[in-house]
């Protein structure tokens, strides 16, 4: 089983109730390609959704398709920094306030957005973790005993209740569900089963 710590790029392949691999998009595609023709093969993305990959062709062709796309030429802004120009509609009093800020409107808006992102980071991570866990559990454990109770415990933030409901589930399904749900309970996903 391949592993990676970057949760944003972790893909998981299941064959029935068995976790086949955990890794990059390419790792998952190659593992799933080995199981072409087998029933019950599902690939899950970082957000707990099942994903479909074009697994046709040789491994080299598959790797070429999975490679990140080359960056398209960028227009206005500061392309080396990834700055993209877009339109924002504000009331005149908002523009007046922004214009009076040190550095101007762009700097003030960037600072406001960063402050809002930091303030929402914890709740957003918890919500994202719960949603990913729910999507995965619905696909892999929707018919397992205690599913509804486990999901109620998940959304209530009841770690002990959640664990009690999934302890009899197949080990790989429960383990992967714990990884998706780790941040919902304030755990480190890298140390979850």
Secondary structure, 3 states (H helix, E strand, C coil): CCCCCCHHHCEEEEECCEEEEEECHHHHHHHHHHCCCCCCEEEECCCCCEECCCCCCCHHHHHHHHCCCCCCCCCCCCHHHCCCCCCCCCCHHHHHHHHCCCCHHHHHHHHHHHHHHHHHHHHHHHHHHHHHHHHHHHHHHCCCCCHHHHHHHHHHCCHHHHHHHHCCCCHHHHHHHHHHHHHHHCCCCCCCC
